[in-house]
């Protein structure tokens, strides 16, 4: 099921989370997933949802900020607390 955080700041260069799911399934679980062009954080976010270690970077400061916000382990919990 598609996570609602994937709708945050979409851009033309994004790829579907199913692309990440397929590659995560074929990689070692104990490795580190690195995305050198993290953009809006699809790879990082999907990796963290699957309890994988992940890191990324991007030259665009807004992209790095979006990825950092999506990767925060308390984002969804805090959001639900504020809304509810």
PyMOL Python script that loads the backbone (N, CA, C, O; Angstrom):
from pymol import cmd

cmd.read_pdbstr("""\
ATOM      1  N   UNK A   1       0.840  -1.177   0.000  1.00  0.00           N
ATOM      2  CA  UNK A   1       0.000   0.000   0.000  1.00  0.00           C
ATOM      3  C   UNK A   1       0.892   1.249   0.000  1.00  0.00           C
ATOM      4  O   UNK A   1       1.891   1.309   0.717  1.00  0.00           O
ATOM      5  N   UNK A   2       0.530   2.205  -0.784  1.00  0.00           N
ATOM      6  CA  UNK A   2       1.302   3.446  -0.898  1.00  0.00           C
ATOM      7  C   UNK A   2       1.176   4.269   0.380  1.00  0.00           C
ATOM      8  O   UNK A   2       0.075   4.524   0.870  1.00  0.00           O
ATOM      9  N   UNK A   3       2.320   4.676   0.904  1.00  0.00           N
ATOM     10  CA  UNK A   3       2.338   5.507   2.109  1.00  0.00           C
ATOM     11  C   UNK A   3       2.002   6.940   1.715  1.00  0.00           C
ATOM     12  O   UNK A   3       2.455   7.423   0.678  1.00  0.00           O
ATOM     13  N   UNK A   4       1.216   7.613   2.531  1.00  0.00           N
ATOM     14  CA  UNK A   4       0.766   8.972   2.193  1.00  0.00           C
ATOM     15  C   UNK A   4       1.904   9.990   2.144  1.00  0.00           C
ATOM     16  O   UNK A   4       1.750  11.041   1.523  1.00  0.00           O
ATOM     17  N   UNK A   5       3.028   9.711   2.775  1.00  0.00           N
ATOM     18  CA  UNK A   5       4.156  10.648   2.736  1.00  0.00           C
ATOM     19  C   UNK A   5       4.765  10.756   1.338  1.00  0.00           C
ATOM     20  O   UNK A   5       5.495  11.709   1.065  1.00  0.00           O
ATOM     21  N   UNK A   6       4.479   9.791   0.438  1.00  0.00           N
ATOM     22  CA  UNK A   6       5.026   9.873  -0.916  1.00  0.00           C
ATOM     23  C   UNK A   6       4.407  11.022  -1.714  1.00  0.00           C
ATOM     24  O   UNK A   6       4.938  11.401  -2.758  1.00  0.00           O
ATOM     25  N   UNK A   7       3.310  11.570  -1.246  1.00  0.00           N
ATOM     26  CA  UNK A   7       2.664  12.688  -1.938  1.00  0.00           C
ATOM     27  C   UNK A   7       3.304  14.034  -1.594  1.00  0.00           C
ATOM     28  O   UNK A   7       2.951  15.053  -2.187  1.00  0.00           O
ATOM     29  N   UNK A   8       4.236  14.049  -0.648  1.00  0.00           N
ATOM     30  CA  UNK A   8       4.888  15.293  -0.240  1.00  0.00           C
ATOM     31  C   UNK A   8       5.848  15.760  -1.327  1.00  0.00           C
ATOM     32  O   UNK A   8       6.765  15.030  -1.703  1.00  0.00           O
ATOM     33  N   UNK A   9       5.644  16.955  -1.824  1.00  0.00           N
ATOM     34  CA  UNK A   9       6.526  17.603  -2.804  1.00  0.00           C
ATOM     35  C   UNK A   9       6.915  16.714  -3.982  1.00  0.00           C
ATOM     36  O   UNK A   9       8.102  16.455  -4.181  1.00  0.00           O
ATOM     37  N   UNK A  10       5.954  16.244  -4.764  1.00  0.00           N
ATOM     38  CA  UNK A  10       6.316  15.429  -5.924  1.00  0.00           C
ATOM     39  C   UNK A  10       7.096  16.251  -6.947  1.00  0.00           C
ATOM     40  O   UNK A  10       6.950  17.471  -7.015  1.00  0.00           O
ATOM     41  N   UNK A  11       7.921  15.576  -7.740  1.00  0.00           N
ATOM     42  CA  UNK A  11       8.645  16.267  -8.803  1.00  0.00           C
ATOM     43  C   UNK A  11       8.729  15.371 -10.026  1.00  0.00           C
ATOM     44  O   UNK A  11       8.429  14.180  -9.946  1.00  0.00           O
ATOM     45  N   UNK A  12       9.132  15.931 -11.149  1.00  0.00           N
ATOM     46  CA  UNK A  12       9.114  15.192 -12.407  1.00  0.00           C
ATOM     47  C   UNK A  12      10.132  14.056 -12.452  1.00  0.00           C
ATOM     48  O   UNK A  12       9.959  13.119 -13.232  1.00  0.00           O
ATOM     49  N   UNK A  13      11.173  14.110 -11.647  1.00  0.00           N
ATOM     50  CA  UNK A  13      12.234  13.099 -11.701  1.00  0.00           C
ATOM     51  C   UNK A  13      12.014  11.936 -10.740  1.00  0.00           C
ATOM     52  O   UNK A  13      12.842  11.029 -10.672  1.00  0.00           O
ATOM     53  N   UNK A  14      10.922  11.951 -10.007  1.00  0.00           N
ATOM     54  CA  UNK A  14      10.702  10.898  -9.016  1.00  0.00           C
ATOM     55  C   UNK A  14      10.377   9.570  -9.698  1.00  0.00           C
ATOM     56  O   UNK A  14       9.858   9.535 -10.814  1.00  0.00           O
ATOM     57  N   UNK A  15      10.694   8.489  -9.004  1.00  0.00           N
ATOM     58  CA  UNK A  15      10.319   7.169  -9.494  1.00  0.00           C
ATOM     59  C   UNK A  15       9.421   6.515  -8.459  1.00  0.00           C
ATOM     60  O   UNK A  15       9.441   6.907  -7.292  1.00  0.00           O
ATOM     61  N   UNK A  16       8.631   5.521  -8.867  1.00  0.00           N
ATOM     62  CA  UNK A  16       7.665   4.924  -7.938  1.00  0.00           C
ATOM     63  C   UNK A  16       8.342   4.131  -6.828  1.00  0.00           C
ATOM     64  O   UNK A  16       9.429   3.582  -7.011  1.00  0.00           O
ATOM     65  N   UNK A  17       7.684   4.080  -5.679  1.00  0.00           N
ATOM     66  CA  UNK A  17       8.234   3.338  -4.548  1.00  0.00           C
ATOM     67  C   UNK A  17       8.360   1.850  -4.853  1.00  0.00           C
ATOM     68  O   UNK A  17       9.156   1.157  -4.219  1.00  0.00           O
ATOM     69  N   UNK A  18       7.588   1.349  -5.813  1.00  0.00           N
ATOM     70  CA  UNK A  18       7.709  -0.067  -6.184  1.00  0.00           C
ATOM     71  C   UNK A  18       9.091  -0.362  -6.771  1.00  0.00           C
ATOM     72  O   UNK A  18       9.593  -1.478  -6.638  1.00  0.00           O
ATOM     73  N   UNK A  19       9.702   0.620  -7.412  1.00  0.00           N
ATOM     74  CA  UNK A  19      11.065   0.468  -7.928  1.00  0.00           C
ATOM     75  C   UNK A  19      12.035   0.219  -6.776  1.00  0.00           C
ATOM     76  O   UNK A  19      12.911  -0.642  -6.861  1.00  0.00           O
ATOM     77  N   UNK A  20      11.868   0.982  -5.707  1.00  0.00           N
ATOM     78  CA  UNK A  20      12.723   0.828  -4.524  1.00  0.00           C
ATOM     79  C   UNK A  20      12.448  -0.513  -3.852  1.00  0.00           C
ATOM     80  O   UNK A  20      13.385  -1.213  -3.470  1.00  0.00           O
ATOM     81  N   UNK A  21      11.181  -0.877  -3.703  1.00  0.00           N
ATOM     82  CA  UNK A  21      10.814  -2.148  -3.070  1.00  0.00           C
ATOM     83  C   UNK A  21      11.500  -3.321  -3.760  1.00  0.00           C
ATOM     84  O   UNK A  21      12.040  -4.207  -3.098  1.00  0.00           O
ATOM     85  N   UNK A  22      11.477  -3.325  -5.081  1.00  0.00           N
ATOM     86  CA  UNK A  22      12.081  -4.408  -5.863  1.00  0.00           C
ATOM     87  C   UNK A  22      13.585  -4.510  -5.590  1.00  0.00           C
ATOM     88  O   UNK A  22      14.110  -5.609  -5.409  1.00  0.00           O
ATOM     89  N   UNK A  23      14.268  -3.380  -5.560  1.00  0.00           N
ATOM     90  CA  UNK A  23      15.713  -3.391  -5.349  1.00  0.00           C
ATOM     91  C   UNK A  23      16.087  -3.688  -3.898  1.00  0.00           C
ATOM     92  O   UNK A  23      17.122  -4.302  -3.639  1.00  0.00           O
ATOM     93  N   UNK A  24      15.260  -3.260  -2.957  1.00  0.00           N
ATOM     94  CA  UNK A  24      15.525  -3.596  -1.557  1.00  0.00           C
ATOM     95  C   UNK A  24      15.387  -5.097  -1.331  1.00  0.00           C
ATOM     96  O   UNK A  24      16.155  -5.689  -0.572  1.00  0.00           O
ATOM     97  N   UNK A  25      14.420  -5.704  -1.982  1.00  0.00           N
ATOM     98  CA  UNK A  25      14.210  -7.147  -1.838  1.00  0.00           C
ATOM     99  C   UNK A  25      15.399  -7.947  -2.365  1.00  0.00           C
ATOM    100  O   UNK A  25      15.652  -9.062  -1.909  1.00  0.00           O
ATOM    101  N   UNK A  26      16.121  -7.380  -3.317  1.00  0.00           N
ATOM    102  CA  UNK A  26      17.257  -8.075  -3.921  1.00  0.00           C
ATOM    103  C   UNK A  26      18.595  -7.730  -3.264  1.00  0.00           C
ATOM    104  O   UNK A  26      19.637  -8.217  -3.702  1.00  0.00           O
ATOM    105  N   UNK A  27      18.582  -6.903  -2.228  1.00  0.00           N
ATOM    106  CA  UNK A  27      19.837  -6.491  -1.597  1.00  0.00           C
ATOM    107  C   UNK A  27      19.982  -7.092  -0.203  1.00  0.00           C
ATOM    108  O   UNK A  27      19.022  -7.607   0.370  1.00  0.00           O
ATOM    109  N   UNK A  28      21.196  -7.018   0.330  1.00  0.00           N
ATOM    110  CA  UNK A  28      21.469  -7.547   1.666  1.00  0.00           C
ATOM    111  C   UNK A  28      20.763  -6.705   2.719  1.00  0.00           C
ATOM    112  O   UNK A  28      20.795  -5.475   2.670  1.00  0.00           O
ATOM    113  N   UNK A  29      20.126  -7.379   3.672  1.00  0.00           N
ATOM    114  CA  UNK A  29      19.385  -6.683   4.716  1.00  0.00           C
ATOM    115  C   UNK A  29      20.308  -5.881   5.631  1.00  0.00           C
ATOM    116  O   UNK A  29      19.941  -4.792   6.071  1.00  0.00           O
ATOM    117  N   UNK A  30      21.495  -6.402   5.922  1.00  0.00           N
ATOM    118  CA  UNK A  30      22.381  -5.740   6.881  1.00  0.00           C
ATOM    119  C   UNK A  30      23.268  -4.668   6.253  1.00  0.00           C
ATOM    120  O   UNK A  30      24.111  -4.088   6.938  1.00  0.00           O
ATOM    121  N   UNK A  31      23.095  -4.403   4.989  1.00  0.00           N
ATOM    122  CA  UNK A  31      23.875  -3.364   4.332  1.00  0.00           C
ATOM    123  C   UNK A  31      23.265  -1.991   4.555  1.00  0.00           C
ATOM    124  O   UNK A  31      22.222  -1.857   5.193  1.00  0.00           O
ATOM    125  N   UNK A  32      23.924  -0.981   4.025  1.00  0.00           N
ATOM    126  CA  UNK A  32      23.417   0.387   4.103  1.00  0.00           C
ATOM    127  C   UNK A  32      22.927   0.789   2.716  1.00  0.00           C
ATOM    128  O   UNK A  32      23.647   0.644   1.728  1.00  0.00           O
ATOM    129  N   UNK A  33      21.719   1.286   2.651  1.00  0.00           N
ATOM    130  CA  UNK A  33      21.159   1.779   1.398  1.00  0.00           C
ATOM    131  C   UNK A  33      21.591   3.237   1.264  1.00  0.00           C
ATOM    132  O   UNK A  33      21.280   4.063   2.122  1.00  0.00           O
ATOM    133  N   UNK A  34      22.307   3.548   0.190  1.00  0.00           N
ATOM    134  CA  UNK A  34      22.782   4.915  -0.026  1.00  0.00           C
ATOM    135  C   UNK A  34      22.188   5.472  -1.308  1.00  0.00           C
ATOM    136  O   UNK A  34      22.270   4.842  -2.363  1.00  0.00           O
ATOM    137  N   UNK A  35      21.600   6.635  -1.217  1.00  0.00           N
ATOM    138  CA  UNK A  35      21.031   7.313  -2.379  1.00  0.00           C
ATOM    139  C   UNK A  35      21.768   8.637  -2.562  1.00  0.00           C
ATOM    140  O   UNK A  35      21.523   9.583  -1.814  1.00  0.00           O
ATOM    141  N   UNK A  36      22.677   8.723  -3.556  1.00  0.00           N
ATOM    142  CA  UNK A  36      23.472   9.937  -3.741  1.00  0.00           C
ATOM    143  C   UNK A  36      22.691  11.114  -4.328  1.00  0.00           C
ATOM    144  O   UNK A  36      23.191  12.239  -4.351  1.00  0.00           O
ATOM    145  N   UNK A  37      21.476  10.863  -4.800  1.00  0.00           N
ATOM    146  CA  UNK A  37      20.616  11.920  -5.345  1.00  0.00           C
ATOM    147  C   UNK A  37      19.231  11.749  -4.725  1.00  0.00           C
ATOM    148  O   UNK A  37      18.274  11.403  -5.418  1.00  0.00           O
ATOM    149  N   UNK A  38      19.126  11.991  -3.433  1.00  0.00           N
ATOM    150  CA  UNK A  38      17.926  11.597  -2.684  1.00  0.00           C
ATOM    151  C   UNK A  38      16.665  12.356  -3.063  1.00  0.00           C
ATOM    152  O   UNK A  38      15.565  11.880  -2.782  1.00  0.00           O
ATOM    153  N   UNK A  39      16.783  13.497  -3.681  1.00  0.00           N
ATOM    154  CA  UNK A  39      15.626  14.263  -4.129  1.00  0.00           C
ATOM    155  C   UNK A  39      14.581  14.386  -3.032  1.00  0.00           C
ATOM    156  O   UNK A  39      14.837  15.032  -2.016  1.00  0.00           O
ATOM    157  N   UNK A  40      13.419  13.786  -3.209  1.00  0.00           N
ATOM    158  CA  UNK A  40      12.363  13.918  -2.195  1.00  0.00           C
ATOM    159  C   UNK A  40      12.316  12.754  -1.218  1.00  0.00           C
ATOM    160  O   UNK A  40      11.384  12.663  -0.419  1.00  0.00           O
ATOM    161  N   UNK A  41      13.305  11.859  -1.265  1.00  0.00           N
ATOM    162  CA  UNK A  41      13.477  10.855  -0.221  1.00  0.00           C
ATOM    163  C   UNK A  41      12.768   9.530  -0.376  1.00  0.00           C
ATOM    164  O   UNK A  41      12.607   8.808   0.608  1.00  0.00           O
ATOM    165  N   UNK A  42      12.335   9.183  -1.583  1.00  0.00           N
ATOM    166  CA  UNK A  42      11.624   7.917  -1.774  1.00  0.00           C
ATOM    167  C   UNK A  42      12.461   6.730  -1.328  1.00  0.00           C
ATOM    168  O   UNK A  42      11.973   5.871  -0.594  1.00  0.00           O
ATOM    169  N   UNK A  43      13.712   6.669  -1.759  1.00  0.00           N
ATOM    170  CA  UNK A  43      14.573   5.537  -1.409  1.00  0.00           C
ATOM    171  C   UNK A  43      14.840   5.483   0.087  1.00  0.00           C
ATOM    172  O   UNK A  43      14.746   4.418   0.697  1.00  0.00           O
ATOM    173  N   UNK A  44      15.168   6.609   0.674  1.00  0.00           N
ATOM    174  CA  UNK A  44      15.451   6.656   2.110  1.00  0.00           C
ATOM    175  C   UNK A  44      14.211   6.263   2.905  1.00  0.00           C
ATOM    176  O   UNK A  44      14.291   5.439   3.816  1.00  0.00           O
ATOM    177  N   UNK A  45      13.076   6.845   2.566  1.00  0.00           N
ATOM    178  CA  UNK A  45      11.839   6.587   3.298  1.00  0.00           C
ATOM    179  C   UNK A  45      11.421   5.122   3.196  1.00  0.00           C
ATOM    180  O   UNK A  45      11.091   4.505   4.209  1.00  0.00           O
ATOM    181  N   UNK A  46      11.430   4.560   1.995  1.00  0.00           N
ATOM    182  CA  UNK A  46      11.052   3.151   1.823  1.00  0.00           C
ATOM    183  C   UNK A  46      12.025   2.228   2.557  1.00  0.00           C
ATOM    184  O   UNK A  46      11.612   1.209   3.110  1.00  0.00           O
ATOM    185  N   UNK A  47      13.291   2.573   2.564  1.00  0.00           N
ATOM    186  CA  UNK A  47      14.285   1.772   3.286  1.00  0.00           C
ATOM    187  C   UNK A  47      13.993   1.771   4.778  1.00  0.00           C
ATOM    188  O   UNK A  47      14.010   0.721   5.419  1.00  0.00           O
ATOM    189  N   UNK A  48      13.727   2.938   5.325  1.00  0.00           N
ATOM    190  CA  UNK A  48      13.449   3.044   6.755  1.00  0.00           C
ATOM    191  C   UNK A  48      12.145   2.350   7.131  1.00  0.00           C
ATOM    192  O   UNK A  48      12.042   1.786   8.220  1.00  0.00           O
ATOM    193  N   UNK A  49      11.150   2.381   6.250  1.00  0.00           N
ATOM    194  CA  UNK A  49       9.899   1.663   6.509  1.00  0.00           C
ATOM    195  C   UNK A  49      10.135   0.160   6.646  1.00  0.00           C
ATOM    196  O   UNK A  49       9.380  -0.539   7.321  1.00  0.00           O
ATOM    197  N   UNK A  50      11.189  -0.324   5.998  1.00  0.00           N
ATOM    198  CA  UNK A  50      11.523  -1.749   6.027  1.00  0.00           C
ATOM    199  C   UNK A  50      12.666  -2.056   6.999  1.00  0.00           C
ATOM    200  O   UNK A  50      13.332  -3.085   6.880  1.00  0.00           O
ATOM    201  N   UNK A  51      12.884  -1.163   7.951  1.00  0.00           N
ATOM    202  CA  UNK A  51      13.926  -1.332   8.975  1.00  0.00           C
ATOM    203  C   UNK A  51      15.313  -1.529   8.394  1.00  0.00           C
ATOM    204  O   UNK A  51      16.095  -2.329   8.906  1.00  0.00           O
ATOM    205  N   UNK A  52      15.623  -0.805   7.332  1.00  0.00           N
ATOM    206  CA  UNK A  52      16.940  -0.859   6.717  1.00  0.00           C
ATOM    207  C   UNK A  52      17.704   0.402   7.103  1.00  0.00           C
ATOM    208  O   UNK A  52      17.099   1.452   7.322  1.00  0.00           O
ATOM    209  N   UNK A  53      19.013   0.306   7.187  1.00  0.00           N
ATOM    210  CA  UNK A  53      19.857   1.483   7.403  1.00  0.00           C
ATOM    211  C   UNK A  53      19.962   2.224   6.081  1.00  0.00           C
ATOM    212  O   UNK A  53      20.204   1.611   5.041  1.00  0.00           O
ATOM    213  N   UNK A  54      19.783   3.531   6.114  1.00  0.00           N
ATOM    214  CA  UNK A  54      19.790   4.300   4.875  1.00  0.00           C
ATOM    215  C   UNK A  54      20.445   5.655   5.077  1.00  0.00           C
ATOM    216  O   UNK A  54      20.400   6.234   6.162  1.00  0.00           O
ATOM    217  N   UNK A  55      21.052   6.144   4.011  1.00  0.00           N
ATOM    218  CA  UNK A  55      21.670   7.468   4.009  1.00  0.00           C
ATOM    219  C   UNK A  55      21.529   8.041   2.606  1.00  0.00           C
ATOM    220  O   UNK A  55      21.407   7.301   1.630  1.00  0.00           O
ATOM    221  N   UNK A  56      21.546   9.347   2.518  1.00  0.00           N
ATOM    222  CA  UNK A  56      21.446   9.979   1.214  1.00  0.00           C
ATOM    223  C   UNK A  56      21.946  11.402   1.258  1.00  0.00           C
ATOM    224  O   UNK A  56      22.180  11.962   2.329  1.00  0.00           O
ATOM    225  N   UNK A  57      22.108  11.983   0.084  1.00  0.00           N
ATOM    226  CA  UNK A  57      22.518  13.374  -0.014  1.00  0.00           C
ATOM    227  C   UNK A  57      21.950  13.955  -1.302  1.00  0.00           C
ATOM    228  O   UNK A  57      21.526  13.227  -2.199  1.00  0.00           O
ATOM    229  N   UNK A  58      21.950  15.254  -1.372  1.00  0.00           N
ATOM    230  CA  UNK A  58      21.482  15.943  -2.569  1.00  0.00           C
ATOM    231  C   UNK A  58      22.083  17.341  -2.554  1.00  0.00           C
ATOM    232  O   UNK A  58      22.221  17.942  -1.488  1.00  0.00           O
ATOM    233  N   UNK A  59      22.441  17.863  -3.714  1.00  0.00           N
ATOM    234  CA  UNK A  59      23.011  19.204  -3.774  1.00  0.00           C
ATOM    235  C   UNK A  59      21.947  20.276  -3.562  1.00  0.00           C
ATOM    236  O   UNK A  59      22.270  21.414  -3.222  1.00  0.00           O
ATOM    237  N   UNK A  60      20.704  19.924  -3.757  1.00  0.00           N
ATOM    238  CA  UNK A  60      19.604  20.869  -3.578  1.00  0.00           C
ATOM    239  C   UNK A  60      19.182  20.860  -2.113  1.00  0.00           C
ATOM    240  O   UNK A  60      18.722  19.837  -1.605  1.00  0.00           O
ATOM    241  N   UNK A  61      19.333  21.981  -1.441  1.00  0.00           N
ATOM    242  CA  UNK A  61      19.073  22.036   0.001  1.00  0.00           C
ATOM    243  C   UNK A  61      17.613  21.751   0.354  1.00  0.00           C
ATOM    244  O   UNK A  61      17.342  21.174   1.407  1.00  0.00           O
ATOM    245  N   UNK A  62      16.676  22.141  -0.496  1.00  0.00           N
ATOM    246  CA  UNK A  62      15.264  21.860  -0.224  1.00  0.00           C
ATOM    247  C   UNK A  62      15.007  20.361  -0.301  1.00  0.00           C
ATOM    248  O   UNK A  62      14.271  19.815   0.522  1.00  0.00           O
ATOM    249  N   UNK A  63      15.606  19.692  -1.278  1.00  0.00           N
ATOM    250  CA  UNK A  63      15.451  18.242  -1.405  1.00  0.00           C
ATOM    251  C   UNK A  63      16.000  17.535  -0.173  1.00  0.00           C
ATOM    252  O   UNK A  63      15.368  16.617   0.351  1.00  0.00           O
ATOM    253  N   UNK A  64      17.161  17.954   0.286  1.00  0.00           N
ATOM    254  CA  UNK A  64      17.751  17.346   1.481  1.00  0.00           C
ATOM    255  C   UNK A  64      16.869  17.589   2.702  1.00  0.00           C
ATOM    256  O   UNK A  64      16.749  16.718   3.563  1.00  0.00           O
ATOM    257  N   UNK A  65      16.262  18.749   2.780  1.00  0.00           N
ATOM    258  CA  UNK A  65      15.366  19.068   3.895  1.00  0.00           C
ATOM    259  C   UNK A  65      14.113  18.190   3.861  1.00  0.00           C
ATOM    260  O   UNK A  65      13.682  17.687   4.899  1.00  0.00           O
ATOM    261  N   UNK A  66      13.532  18.005   2.687  1.00  0.00           N
ATOM    262  CA  UNK A  66      12.348  17.152   2.548  1.00  0.00           C
ATOM    263  C   UNK A  66      12.679  15.723   2.939  1.00  0.00           C
ATOM    264  O   UNK A  66      11.919  15.084   3.667  1.00  0.00           O
ATOM    265  N   UNK A  67      13.810  15.219   2.458  1.00  0.00           N
ATOM    266  CA  UNK A  67      14.219  13.860   2.803  1.00  0.00           C
ATOM    267  C   UNK A  67      14.424  13.730   4.303  1.00  0.00           C
ATOM    268  O   UNK A  67      13.984  12.753   4.908  1.00  0.00           O
ATOM    269  N   UNK A  68      15.086  14.702   4.905  1.00  0.00           N
ATOM    270  CA  UNK A  68      15.300  14.663   6.351  1.00  0.00           C
ATOM    271  C   UNK A  68      14.002  14.650   7.131  1.00  0.00           C
ATOM    272  O   UNK A  68      13.877  13.941   8.129  1.00  0.00           O
ATOM    273  N   UNK A  69      13.034  15.434   6.676  1.00  0.00           N
ATOM    274  CA  UNK A  69      11.734  15.469   7.355  1.00  0.00           C
ATOM    275  C   UNK A  69      11.012  14.133   7.222  1.00  0.00           C
ATOM    276  O   UNK A  69      10.419  13.650   8.186  1.00  0.00           O
ATOM    277  N   UNK A  70      11.058  13.536   6.035  1.00  0.00           N
ATOM    278  CA  UNK A  70      10.388  12.248   5.830  1.00  0.00           C
ATOM    279  C   UNK A  70      11.100  11.122   6.569  1.00  0.00           C
ATOM    280  O   UNK A  70      10.472  10.132   6.946  1.00  0.00           O
ATOM    281  N   UNK A  71      12.398  11.264   6.778  1.00  0.00           N
ATOM    282  CA  UNK A  71      13.177  10.204   7.418  1.00  0.00           C
ATOM    283  C   UNK A  71      13.149  10.277   8.940  1.00  0.00           C
ATOM    284  O   UNK A  71      13.588   9.342   9.610  1.00  0.00           O
ATOM    285  N   UNK A  72      12.641  11.365   9.488  1.00  0.00           N
ATOM    286  CA  UNK A  72      12.584  11.505  10.937  1.00  0.00           C
ATOM    287  C   UNK A  72      11.715  10.405  11.526  1.00  0.00           C
ATOM    288  O   UNK A  72      10.574  10.230  11.098  1.00  0.00           O
ATOM    289  N   UNK A  73      12.230   9.660  12.501  1.00  0.00           N
ATOM    290  CA  UNK A  73      11.468   8.526  13.041  1.00  0.00           C
ATOM    291  C   UNK A  73      10.218   8.918  13.809  1.00  0.00           C
ATOM    292  O   UNK A  73       9.381   8.061  14.093  1.00  0.00           O
ATOM    293  N   UNK A  74      10.069  10.191  14.151  1.00  0.00           N
ATOM    294  CA  UNK A  74       8.891  10.604  14.916  1.00  0.00           C
ATOM    295  C   UNK A  74       7.900  11.431  14.105  1.00  0.00           C
ATOM    296  O   UNK A  74       6.900  11.899  14.649  1.00  0.00           O
ATOM    297  N   UNK A  75       8.156  11.616  12.833  1.00  0.00           N
ATOM    298  CA  UNK A  75       7.295  12.479  12.027  1.00  0.00           C
ATOM    299  C   UNK A  75       5.844  12.015  12.055  1.00  0.00           C
ATOM    300  O   UNK A  75       4.957  12.797  12.398  1.00  0.00           O
ATOM    301  N   UNK A  76       5.588  10.771  11.706  1.00  0.00           N
ATOM    302  CA  UNK A  76       4.210  10.299  11.630  1.00  0.00           C
ATOM    303  C   UNK A  76       3.565  10.273  13.008  1.00  0.00           C
ATOM    304  O   UNK A  76       2.405  10.661  13.153  1.00  0.00           O
ATOM    305  N   UNK A  77       4.293   9.825  14.017  1.00  0.00           N
ATOM    306  CA  UNK A  77       3.744   9.775  15.371  1.00  0.00           C
ATOM    307  C   UNK A  77       3.364  11.175  15.845  1.00  0.00           C
ATOM    308  O   UNK A  77       2.261  11.382  16.351  1.00  0.00           O
ATOM    309  N   UNK A  78       4.262  12.124  15.683  1.00  0.00           N
ATOM    310  CA  UNK A  78       3.992  13.496  16.110  1.00  0.00           C
ATOM    311  C   UNK A  78       2.826  14.100  15.338  1.00  0.00           C
ATOM    312  O   UNK A  78       1.990  14.800  15.910  1.00  0.00           O
ATOM    313  N   UNK A  79       2.774  13.831  14.054  1.00  0.00           N
ATOM    314  CA  UNK A  79       1.696  14.356  13.226  1.00  0.00           C
ATOM    315  C   UNK A  79       0.350  13.811  13.696  1.00  0.00           C
ATOM    316  O   UNK A  79      -0.612  14.567  13.835  1.00  0.00           O
ATOM    317  N   UNK A  80       0.280  12.513  13.940  1.00  0.00           N
ATOM    318  CA  UNK A  80      -0.968  11.903  14.407  1.00  0.00           C
ATOM    319  C   UNK A  80      -1.361  12.460  15.766  1.00  0.00           C
ATOM    320  O   UNK A  80      -2.546  12.663  16.034  1.00  0.00           O
ATOM    321  N   UNK A  81      -0.381  12.707  16.625  1.00  0.00           N
ATOM    322  CA  UNK A  81      -0.656  13.254  17.949  1.00  0.00           C
ATOM    323  C   UNK A  81      -1.245  14.659  17.838  1.00  0.00           C
ATOM    324  O   UNK A  81      -2.199  14.994  18.540  1.00  0.00           O
ATOM    325  N   UNK A  82      -0.681  15.468  16.966  1.00  0.00           N
ATOM    326  CA  UNK A  82      -1.151  16.846  16.794  1.00  0.00           C
ATOM    327  C   UNK A  82      -2.556  16.864  16.191  1.00  0.00           C
ATOM    328  O   UNK A  82      -3.414  17.627  16.634  1.00  0.00           O
ATOM    329  N   UNK A  83      -2.788  16.025  15.185  1.00  0.00           N
ATOM    330  CA  UNK A  83      -4.084  15.994  14.513  1.00  0.00           C
ATOM    331  C   UNK A  83      -5.162  15.418  15.416  1.00  0.00           C
ATOM    332  O   UNK A  83      -6.280  15.930  15.459  1.00  0.00           O
ATOM    333  N   UNK A  84      -4.831  14.362  16.131  1.00  0.00           N
ATOM    334  CA  UNK A  84      -5.825  13.705  16.979  1.00  0.00           C
ATOM    335  C   UNK A  84      -5.949  14.421  18.296  1.00  0.00           C
ATOM    336  O   UNK A  84      -6.740  14.015  19.148  1.00  0.00           O
TER     337      UNK A  84
END
""", "prot")
cmd.dss("prot")
cmd.show_as("cartoon", "prot")
cmd.util.cbc("prot")
cmd.orient("prot")
